[in-house]
C-alpha cells in the first residue's frame, strides 16, 4: 500500500509540474536609461514622451517593464562609468537619452547589449553605425540630423537680422560635425565667426567675459547634451547684452533666445519607444534602420524680438511653428 501511495503522490506531483511552470510570472524586461542631465521626479518633456510611447505599446514602468536610470548630472566624465554600471547590471537594452558623448560611452561599454539612441547628430559620420539603412552591430534608433540644420539656422538669422557680420559661436567638441557645417555656411553668408569652446561652467564664464570685451553682432550655441543645460545662462547673457540669437533646440528660445530651428526632440524620444518594443519582441538592432526626423520646428520669441527692437519679417513669421508672446 505504501508503494502504491508513493506512486500516486509521485504521479500527481509530476502532473502538477507543467501547471506550476505555466504559473511562473513572465520575466519583466529591464531597461537602462543613460542621461547627462539631472533627473527629477517630474519627467522632462523628452522622458515623458518616451514613457508615453512605451505605454502605448503596452510597456508600463514598474509593471510590465523596469527602468534603471543613471544620470551624470552634467558631469560628462562620469558617463563611461555609468554605462559600464548598466552593462554590469545586465539590462536588456540601454536607452541613450542624449547625443554623441553618451552614445560613445554606451558603445564602448558593450558590443552585445542593444543600444537605442534618441538623438544622435550624425551616427554615420561619427562611425557609430555602418549606415542608416543597415546600422549593423548593437546600436540603432533616431538621428536628429543636427549638423545639416546648422546652415539653415544661420540663413534664418541673416534673414531676420541682415546687419549681422560677426557671430559668436559657443560649442563643445561633441558638436564637431555641426561646426564644420556652420563654418561653410558662414563663409557663404559673409559671416565672421568667433568660436569659443565650452566644456563646463567655468569655460562658459570665461566666454561671457571675452564677449563683453569684444561684443559680437549675434550669438549661437551649438546643440549637444551638455550645452542644453546652460540655456538659461546663455539666454540671460544674450538679453542683457541685446544680442540676437539662434539655436538648435526650442528650449533655448523658451529660455529667452530669439529663435530656434530644430527637430521635434520630444517626438524623437516617443519614436525611440518603438525600437525598444521591437527589440524586446526579438528584432536585432543592427537590422532596424535608423530613423531621421520628419518634423522640424521654427520657434520665435516675440518678447525677445521686442526687447531687441527687432521686427521679424512677415515671411519668417508665416513659417513659424510657435511664436512666444
C-alpha positions as CSV (number, residue, x, y, z in Angstrom):
1,X,0.0,0.0,0.0
2,X,2.8,2.3,0.8
3,X,4.4,1.7,-2.6
4,X,1.0,2.5,-4.3
5,X,0.6,5.6,-2.2
6,X,4.1,6.9,-3.1
7,X,3.4,6.1,-6.8
8,X,0.2,8.1,-6.7
9,X,1.9,11.1,-4.9
10,X,4.7,11.0,-7.5
11,X,2.3,10.8,-10.4
12,X,0.3,13.7,-9.1
13,X,3.4,15.8,-8.4
14,X,4.7,15.2,-11.9
15,X,1.4,16.1,-13.3
16,X,1.4,19.4,-11.5
17,X,4.8,20.4,-12.7
18,X,3.7,21.8,-16.1
19,X,0.9,23.7,-14.3
20,X,3.5,25.2,-11.8
21,X,5.8,26.2,-14.7
22,X,2.9,27.8,-16.5
23,X,2.0,29.8,-13.5
24,X,5.6,31.3,-13.3
25,X,5.3,35.1,-13.8
26,X,6.8,36.2,-17.1
27,X,10.2,37.9,-16.9
28,X,9.9,41.7,-16.7
29,X,12.4,43.3,-19.1
30,X,14.8,45.8,-17.6
31,X,16.0,48.9,-19.5
32,X,19.0,51.1,-18.7
33,X,18.3,54.8,-19.3
34,X,21.5,56.9,-19.5
35,X,21.2,60.6,-19.4
36,X,23.6,63.6,-18.9
37,X,21.2,66.0,-17.3
38,X,20.0,65.6,-13.7
39,X,16.8,63.6,-13.2
40,X,13.8,65.0,-11.4
41,X,10.6,63.4,-10.0
42,X,8.6,65.1,-12.7
43,X,9.9,63.7,-16.1
44,X,11.3,66.1,-18.6
45,X,9.2,66.6,-21.8
46,X,11.6,64.2,-23.6
47,X,11.4,61.4,-20.9
48,X,7.6,61.9,-20.6
49,X,7.3,61.4,-24.4
50,X,9.4,58.2,-24.2
51,X,7.4,56.8,-21.3
52,X,4.2,57.6,-23.2
53,X,5.4,55.8,-26.2
54,X,6.2,52.7,-24.1
55,X,2.7,52.8,-22.5
56,X,1.1,53.0,-25.9
57,X,2.8,49.7,-26.8
58,X,1.9,48.0,-23.5
59,X,5.1,48.6,-21.5
60,X,4.2,50.2,-18.2
61,X,7.0,51.3,-16.0
62,X,7.0,49.3,-12.7
63,X,4.5,46.8,-14.0
64,X,5.5,45.3,-17.4
65,X,8.9,46.9,-17.6
66,X,11.6,48.1,-15.2
67,X,13.7,51.1,-16.0
68,X,17.1,51.7,-14.3
69,X,18.1,55.4,-14.5
70,X,21.6,56.6,-14.5
71,X,22.4,60.4,-14.6
72,X,25.8,62.1,-14.9
73,X,24.2,65.3,-13.6
74,X,26.1,67.3,-16.2
75,X,29.4,65.6,-15.4
76,X,30.4,64.1,-18.8
77,X,33.4,62.5,-17.3
78,X,31.1,60.1,-15.4
79,X,29.4,58.7,-18.5
80,X,31.9,55.8,-19.1
81,X,31.5,54.5,-15.6
82,X,27.7,54.9,-15.6
83,X,27.5,53.0,-18.9
84,X,29.7,50.2,-17.5
85,X,27.5,50.1,-14.4
86,X,24.4,49.5,-16.6
87,X,26.2,46.7,-18.5
88,X,27.2,45.1,-15.2
89,X,23.5,45.1,-14.2
90,X,22.8,43.0,-17.3
91,X,20.0,45.3,-18.6
92,X,18.2,44.1,-21.7
93,X,18.5,47.4,-23.6
94,X,20.3,50.6,-23.0
95,X,18.4,53.7,-24.0
96,X,20.7,56.7,-24.6
97,X,18.8,59.9,-23.8
98,X,21.1,62.4,-25.5
99,X,23.7,63.0,-28.1
100,X,27.0,61.6,-29.2
101,X,29.1,61.6,-26.0
102,X,26.5,59.4,-24.3
103,X,26.4,57.1,-27.3
104,X,30.1,56.7,-27.4
105,X,30.2,55.8,-23.7
106,X,27.5,53.2,-24.2
107,X,29.1,51.8,-27.4
108,X,32.4,51.4,-25.6
109,X,30.8,49.7,-22.7
110,X,29.1,46.9,-24.7
111,X,29.1,45.4,-28.1
112,X,26.3,42.9,-27.3
113,X,23.5,44.7,-25.3
114,X,21.2,46.5,-27.7
115,X,21.5,50.3,-27.6
116,X,18.7,52.6,-28.7
117,X,19.7,56.2,-29.4
118,X,17.2,59.1,-29.1
119,X,19.2,61.9,-30.7
120,X,22.4,61.2,-32.5
121,X,23.8,64.1,-34.5
122,X,25.2,62.1,-37.5
123,X,25.8,58.5,-36.5
124,X,27.3,57.5,-39.8
125,X,29.9,60.3,-39.9
126,X,30.7,59.6,-36.2
127,X,31.2,55.9,-37.1
128,X,28.6,54.7,-34.7
129,X,26.7,52.8,-37.3
130,X,27.6,51.4,-40.7
131,X,24.7,53.1,-42.5
132,X,21.3,54.4,-41.7
133,X,19.5,51.7,-43.6
134,X,21.5,48.8,-42.1
135,X,23.2,50.1,-39.0
136,X,24.7,46.7,-38.1
137,X,26.1,46.0,-34.6
138,X,24.1,46.6,-31.5
139,X,23.0,50.3,-32.0
140,X,20.0,51.8,-33.7
141,X,17.4,54.5,-33.1
142,X,16.9,58.1,-34.0
143,X,19.2,60.6,-35.7
144,X,18.3,64.3,-35.4
145,X,20.3,65.5,-38.4
146,X,21.7,68.2,-36.2
147,X,24.7,69.2,-38.5
148,X,22.6,69.5,-41.6
149,X,20.4,72.1,-39.9
150,X,23.3,74.4,-38.9
151,X,23.3,76.2,-42.2
152,X,19.6,76.7,-42.1
153,X,19.8,78.4,-38.8
154,X,22.4,80.9,-40.0
155,X,20.3,81.7,-43.0
156,X,17.3,82.4,-40.7
157,X,19.5,84.7,-38.5
158,X,20.7,86.6,-41.5
159,X,17.2,87.0,-42.9
160,X,15.9,88.3,-39.6
161,X,19.0,90.5,-38.7
162,X,20.7,91.4,-42.0
163,X,23.2,93.6,-40.3
164,X,24.9,90.6,-38.6
165,X,28.5,90.1,-39.7
166,X,30.2,88.9,-36.5
167,X,28.8,85.8,-35.0
168,X,29.9,84.4,-31.6
169,X,29.7,80.6,-31.5
170,X,29.8,78.7,-28.3
171,X,30.4,75.0,-28.8
172,X,31.8,71.8,-27.3
173,X,33.8,69.1,-29.2
174,X,30.7,66.9,-29.2
175,X,29.4,69.3,-31.9
176,X,32.4,68.9,-34.3
177,X,30.2,67.8,-37.2
178,X,27.9,70.8,-36.8
179,X,30.8,73.2,-36.5
180,X,32.1,72.1,-39.9
181,X,28.7,72.9,-41.5
182,X,28.5,76.2,-39.6
183,X,31.9,77.3,-40.9
184,X,30.9,76.5,-44.6
185,X,27.6,78.3,-44.2
186,X,29.2,81.4,-42.5
187,X,31.7,81.7,-45.4
188,X,28.8,81.8,-47.9
189,X,26.8,84.3,-45.9
190,X,29.8,86.6,-45.3
191,X,29.8,86.0,-41.5
192,X,33.0,86.1,-39.4
193,X,32.9,83.5,-36.6
194,X,34.3,84.0,-33.1
195,X,34.4,80.4,-31.8
196,X,34.7,79.7,-28.1
197,X,34.9,76.1,-26.8
198,X,32.7,75.4,-23.8
199,X,33.2,72.2,-21.8
200,X,31.9,73.3,-18.4
201,X,30.5,76.2,-16.4
202,X,34.0,77.8,-16.0
203,X,34.5,77.9,-19.7
204,X,31.1,79.5,-20.1
205,X,32.0,82.2,-17.6
206,X,35.3,82.9,-19.5
207,X,33.4,83.0,-22.8
208,X,31.0,85.6,-21.4
209,X,33.9,87.8,-20.1
210,X,35.6,87.7,-23.6
211,X,32.4,88.5,-25.4
212,X,31.8,91.5,-23.1
213,X,35.2,92.9,-24.1
214,X,34.6,92.3,-27.8
215,X,30.8,92.2,-28.4
216,X,29.6,90.3,-31.5
217,X,26.6,91.1,-33.5
218,X,24.8,87.9,-32.6
219,X,25.3,84.7,-30.7
220,X,24.6,81.0,-31.2
221,X,25.4,77.9,-29.2
222,X,25.7,74.5,-31.0
223,X,23.5,71.8,-29.7
224,X,24.6,68.8,-27.7
225,X,23.6,67.1,-24.5
226,X,25.9,69.4,-22.4
227,X,25.1,72.8,-23.8
228,X,21.3,72.5,-23.3
229,X,22.0,72.7,-19.5
230,X,23.3,76.2,-20.0
231,X,20.3,77.5,-21.9
232,X,19.1,79.8,-19.1
233,X,22.5,81.4,-18.6
234,X,23.1,81.9,-22.3
235,X,19.6,83.4,-22.7
236,X,20.1,85.8,-19.8
237,X,23.5,86.9,-21.2
238,X,22.1,87.5,-24.7
239,X,19.2,89.5,-23.3
240,X,21.5,91.6,-21.0
241,X,23.7,92.5,-24.0
242,X,20.9,92.7,-26.5
243,X,22.3,90.0,-28.8
244,X,20.1,88.3,-31.4
245,X,20.4,84.5,-31.1
246,X,19.5,81.4,-32.9
247,X,19.7,77.9,-31.5
248,X,19.2,74.2,-32.3
249,X,16.7,73.4,-29.5
250,X,13.4,75.0,-28.7
251,X,14.3,75.1,-25.0
252,X,16.8,78.0,-25.8
253,X,14.1,80.1,-27.4
254,X,11.8,79.3,-24.5
255,X,14.6,80.4,-22.2
256,X,14.8,83.9,-23.8
257,X,16.7,83.3,-27.1
258,X,15.4,84.9,-30.2
259,X,14.9,81.9,-32.4
260,X,15.4,78.1,-32.6
261,X,15.1,75.8,-35.6
262,X,15.3,72.1,-34.7
263,X,13.6,68.7,-35.0
264,X,10.9,67.9,-32.5
265,X,13.1,66.2,-29.9
266,X,10.1,65.0,-27.8
267,X,8.8,63.2,-30.9
268,X,12.2,61.5,-31.3
269,X,12.0,60.2,-27.8
270,X,8.5,59.0,-28.4
271,X,9.6,57.1,-31.6
272,X,12.5,55.6,-29.7
273,X,10.0,53.6,-27.7
274,X,9.1,51.8,-30.9
275,X,12.7,50.5,-31.2
276,X,12.6,49.2,-27.6
277,X,9.3,47.4,-28.3
278,X,10.6,45.7,-31.5
279,X,13.9,44.6,-29.9
280,X,12.1,43.2,-26.9
281,X,10.0,41.2,-29.3
282,X,13.0,39.7,-31.0
283,X,14.3,42.2,-33.6
284,X,18.0,42.7,-33.9
285,X,19.1,46.3,-33.5
286,X,21.5,46.1,-36.5
287,X,18.6,45.2,-38.8
288,X,16.4,48.2,-37.7
289,X,17.0,51.3,-39.9
290,X,17.9,54.5,-38.2
291,X,15.1,57.0,-38.5
292,X,15.5,60.7,-39.3
293,X,13.1,63.4,-38.2
294,X,10.3,64.4,-40.5
295,X,9.0,67.3,-38.4
296,X,11.0,70.5,-37.8
297,X,10.1,73.4,-35.6
298,X,10.8,77.1,-36.0
299,X,10.2,78.9,-32.7
300,X,10.3,82.7,-32.4
301,X,10.4,84.5,-29.2
302,X,8.4,87.7,-30.0
303,X,9.0,89.1,-26.5
304,X,12.8,88.9,-27.1
305,X,12.4,90.4,-30.5
306,X,10.6,93.4,-29.0
307,X,13.3,93.8,-26.3
308,X,15.9,93.8,-29.1
309,X,13.9,96.4,-31.1
310,X,13.7,93.9,-34.0
311,X,10.9,93.5,-36.5
312,X,10.6,89.9,-37.6
313,X,9.9,89.7,-41.3
314,X,6.4,88.5,-42.2
315,X,8.0,85.8,-44.4
316,X,9.6,84.3,-41.3
317,X,6.6,84.7,-39.1
318,X,4.5,82.8,-41.5
319,X,6.9,79.8,-41.3
320,X,7.0,79.8,-37.5
321,X,5.5,76.8,-35.8
322,X,5.4,78.6,-32.4
323,X,5.6,82.3,-31.5
324,X,6.3,83.0,-27.9
325,X,4.4,86.2,-26.9
